[in-house]
């Protein structure tokens, strides 16, 4: 497990959860003045989809510097992380590359439904490490001027599903099969291209963007009309429900500093009052069910 070393509106779309955790914080408030900051610091572990690892490292570093808490990161394909969570892996929250798996964990009563939210919308990109191979229309896919095309495993990675959908929309899913190589996750897919083992790859825009610019090579942003939206959801798992430090992180994530980081990696997100209301209703329904 990797251990991290050291604009969204300010809307917090899981307010009911936040109120409960703020009450806990108030109880300990009187003692906080007499306890050194280091002694109050907590740590928690986030399971993070491969495509979001680098942005999360930057976000975690900001949060650690501000609060003194420690954020541990475990990355991998969403499918593998989901399986690990179901088998009791010691994670406190899950940042998936899709919406299905976090919702499934809520249905399995392994996660808190009122903390579920869409933290980013991903973008699929055709990329080559060669500066002149990919043009603005992605025409290289039709000309055949490549030997290998890397995609993530669609059985494990949402970006792999999006890649297959895009190839189907372009009418080349069948004809490109002989040239395709699969990465276990989107990080391995990126590495195939970066190391020259594949001429092209359908990867995440976040892997290529640094400070809002393409870091290297040539790329074509695949039109959204060619694949279903990659909406990425996060949820707090049962193990992390009572963690004040994780509640702080959840609130921090909705702030402008995080939005700036996400934008620099090519992500968009959409918190809204409707989502906040939906989270409140989910929590009330959860309470009614228990009662």
N, C-alpha and C positions, 0 to 999 in steps of 0.2 A: 504494500500500500504506500502510495506516494505521500510524503509529509511535506507540506508547504513551508518554506523557510522565510521567510520574511526578507432633447432634454425632456427621463420620465417625470410626470408631475409628481408632486410630493404626496400623492394619494396612496394610502395603505389599504389594499383590497382584501384585507382579512382582519377587520377592525375588532370583531368579537374576540378573536384569539389574542390580539394585542392588549385588549383591556384586562383579560385574565392575567397575562404576564406582567402588566404594569402594576397590578395589585400586589403581586408577589414581590416586585421590586420595591414597592413602598414599605412592605413589612420589614425588609432588610435595610431600609434606608438609614435608620438611626445608627445601625452598627457600622455602616459603610465608612463613616467619618473616622472610625478608630481602627480600621483594618487597612494595611498597606495594599496598594493597587495590585501588586503581583499576587498577593494572597487571594484576592477576589477574582482574578482572571480564571476563566473556564476554557475548556476546549471542546470541540465537537467535530464530527466527521461528515463530510458531504460526499455522496456518490454522484459523480458528474459525467455526463455523456462526453465521449472523446472530442467531439467538435467544439465543446465549450470549455475544455480544460485550460487553454491559455487565457481567455478572458476571465475565467474564474480565479486563476492565479493572481491576476492584477486586482480583481475585486477583493479577494481575501487579504491581500497585502495592505490595501487601503483600510479595510475594516480592522485588521490587527493593529495597525499603527494608531488608529483612533481609539480603540477600546482596550487594548492589551490582551484580548482573548486570542486563543489559538485556533486556527482553522486547518483541519487535516483534509486532504483531498484524495479520493480514490476514483480513478477514471477508467473507462472501458466502454464497450458498446452498450447501448441502452438495454438490449436484450440480456446480456450477461449480468449486468448490474441488477436488473429486475429479478433474475433467477437467484442471485446471491442474497438479495433482500428477502425473498420468499423462504430461503433456507437459513435465515437468522443472522446474516452478516451484520456486524456492529456499525451500521450507518444511522445517522440522525435525520438526514434529509436526502431527497433524491431529485436531481436536476436531469430530467430525461431529454431526449431529442425528439420526443413525440408527446401526444396527449393520452394515448391509449394506456400506456403502462402505469403512469401515476394514478389515473382513474381506476385502473384495475386493482391497485394496491389499496385504494380507499374502499372499494367493493369487498376486498378480502379482509377488511378491518385491520390492515397493517399500517395505515396512514390516516392522518387527520383531515377529513374532507374540507373543513372550513379554511385550511391553509393552502389549498390547491389554487394555483394561478399560472397564467401563461407568462413566462419571463422573457421570451424572445421568439421572433419569427426568423427562421433560417432561410438561407438562399443557396441554391445549387449553382455551381460554376464548372464549366469545362476549362481545364487548366493544363498548361504545359510549362515545364521549366525552361523551354527554349523561347526566346523572346519573339520569334517570328512565325511560330507554327500555328497559333490560333488567331483567327481574325475576329472582327466584330459581329460576324454572323454564325460562327462555329462551323463554317463550311468544310473544315478539314474532316469532319465526320462523314461527309458524303463523298469527298474526293478520294478517300482511302489513303491519304499520305501519312499513315501511321501504322505501327506494328502492333502495339498493345494499348488497350484502354482499361484503366483501372476503375473499379467501382467498389463500394462497400457491400458486404454481404447483406442482401435484402432480407434475409431471415433474422438478422440480428440488429441491423442498423437502419433507422428511418431514412437516412440519406441514401442508402442503398435502394430502398423502395422508390424514392424520388428519382433516382438515376434510371431505374428500369422503366418507370412511367414516362420519363422524358424520351428515352430511346424508342419506346412504343409510339409516342406521339409523333416522333420524327420518321417513323416507319422503318427504323433500322435495328430494332431490337433483335430480330432473328439473324440478320446478316452480320451483326457485330459480335455475336457470341463466340466465334472462333478466335477472336482477337482479345477477348476480355480476360482480365485477371481480377480476382476478388480479394479485398482486404477484410480482415476479421472485423475491423471497425474503420471509421473515417480517418483516424490518425495513420493507420497502416496503409490505407489507400493513398493518402497524401505522400507517405514515404516512398511508395512504389514510383511515383512520378518524380519526386525530388531527387531520388538516387539514380534516375535514368532507367530503372527496370520497366517502366511503362512510359510511352511517349505522351500519353494523355491520361487525364483522370477527371471523373466527375466528383468534385469535392465540395466542401463547405466554404463559402466566401470568407468566413471568419478565419480560416486557416491561411488566407492569402493577404488579408488586410492588416496594415499597421499604420496607425494614425490616419486612417481614412484613405490610404493609397495601396495599390497593388505592390506587394513587397518584391516580387521577382517574376520573371517569365511572361507569358501571354495568357489571356483569359477571355472567355465569353460568358457573361451572366446569362444563364439559361432562362428564357421567358417564363414567368410564373404560370402562363396558360398551358405549359407543357407538363406540369406535374401538380399534384395536390399540395396545398400550403404545408410547410413544415413548421407547425406550431409546437413550441417546446414548453412543456409544463414542469413545474416543480411542486413538491409537496413535503411536508414535515412528517416523518415516520414516527411510529409510536414511541420509539426509544428517545426521540428528541422533543416530545411534546412539552415536557416540564423544564426545559432548559432555558433560563433567562437569556443566556448568551446567544442562543439560536434565535430567540424572539427578537433580540436586538439586530441580529443579522438580517432577519426577514424584513424588518422596518427599514434598515439601511439600504437594502436592495431596491427599494422603491424611490430612492433619492436621486438627485441630479448627478452626483458623482458617478454613480453606476451607469446612468443613461449615457454619459459621455464616453465611458469605457466601451459600452456595448456599441455605440455608434462608430467608434474608431475601428471596431472589428467587423463592421458591416451589418450589424443586427438592427432590427426594429422591434418595437414592443408597443402594446396598447392597453395600458391600465385605463379603466373608465369607472364612473359612478355605478353603472349597471353591474359591473363585475363585483364591486364592493358590496352592493345590495345582494347579489347572488350568494356571496360568501356568507353574509349575515344570515340569510334564509337557510343555507345549508347547515350552519351551526345550530340554529333554532330547531330544525328538523331532527338533527342528531340528538339534541337534548330531549325532545319529545319522545323519540324512539326509546331512549334509555329509561325515561320516566314511565 
